[in-house]
Amino acid sequence: MADEYVLLVCDDVPHDVVLTDPGVRVLDVAQVVRRLTGLSLWRSKALATQIPVVILDGVPQEDAEAAVTALGEVGAQAEAREQPEPDFLKC
């Protein structure tokens, strides 16, 4: 039996939030990462120092933009990127 894939057409393309530069206030950035991800402060600090790193994966555009704004308010540089189309959907 062949595998069948179903593509759901959605208005909102999933986005990733990528931290590109934590800036000089790494602990403040780690606290924002902790609030966004629910990770421990220790893991959030470790994540904030691994650049570039995906902080959030597959979130709606509004949530991604809010996360980028929150990270920017503490001096970090982050961007929201659209997730690429899966390979099996390309013709």
C-alpha angles and dihedrals in degrees: 000000000000121000114249124205125203120207114207113208108223132177092225121062112208115252135203123217110221122193107214102172128010094200122211098307098070095159092054089049090049090053091052090047088051091052092048098045106027091233123141118270091249093053091042091054091048090050093048092055095052103085126224098024135157108240099179125021126204100355127150117269094252092054091046092051091048090052092049089050092049091050091046091053091064094047102266127128116228138156138203113232128190113240112249121249112265115259094239090063095056116098 
